[in-house]
Every structure is written in structure tokens, then in C-alpha cells.
Amino acid sequence: MLECESDRVVFVGVVGSNKVKEFTMSDVLSTGFANSVEAQGALSALASNLVKVIHGTADGSYPLGGHTVSAARSTFAQTHNIPSDAVAFVNGIQVGEDHILNANESLEFIKAAGVKG
């Protein structure tokens, strides 16, 4: 997965992995990968499949279209500090863990107010 934010590019492990590795844009450009035709195609495909994932102040856009809410939760549980009992909302509507995400949707995890932990 890939997230582009100003001059920062973040490569994230496959859905189900909690590994996150960051590279600066200059790191990527210096390898020549970002300038290759393959990279441009890959970036276009990723960009057309982005879902915004939000929990509190943690947010980012990731290529999660076609994946379930459950897969997104497990992928970002640690990096976005998502509690297992947080409720999932897609575009403001509560959804179940088996909901299939579509490109350009917003997935937000919310824990009920006044609940400690």
C-alpha cells in the first residue's frame, strides 16, 4: 500500500500486516523506481482505489477498495490505535465487519463517548 502526503511517501505492508515502513520522496526518487513506467502504473492503480481510514487524530488514505472493514481494522489496529470495540462507519453510516469497502469511501472507527480504555 502507498500513501502520498506532501513530500512523504509511506509504504505499508499488505492487508493483514501491521508493518509500516516510511521512505522520504527523495529516497524513492534516488532509487529510480518512482520514475519508471511500472511505478507510474502502480501509483495510478493505487490512487484509484483509495479509502480514507480515520480513528481519532490518526488518518490516511490507503488502497483498500475491495477489502472488508475487518481486514482494514486488523491492518491498522496498531498504527491507528484502533480498539477492537470501536464501531465502524463508512461515509457516516454504521457498517459491519464484513462490509466491502469501495474506492473513495471514508472508513471511520469510533469508540462510544464516556467509555474508558
C-alpha positions, 0 to 999 in steps of 0.5 A: 500500500502507498500513501502520498502526503506532501513530500512523504511517501509511506509504504505499508505492508499488505492487508493483514500486516501491521508493518509500516515502513516510511521512505522520504520522496527523495529516497524513492526518487534516488532509487529510480523506481518512482520514475519508471513506467511500472511505478507510474502504473502502480501509483495510478492503480493505487490512487484509484482505489483509495479509502480514507481510514480515520480513528481519532487524530490518526488518518490516511488514505490507503488502497483498500477498495475491495477489502472488508472493514475487518481486514482494514481494522486488523491492518491498522489496529496498531498504527491507528490505535484502533480498539477492537470495540470501536464501531465502524462507519463508512461515509457516516453510516454504521457498517459491519465487519464484513462490509466491502469497502469501495474506492473513495469511501471514508472508513471511520472507527469510533469508540462510544463517548464516556467509555474508558480504555 
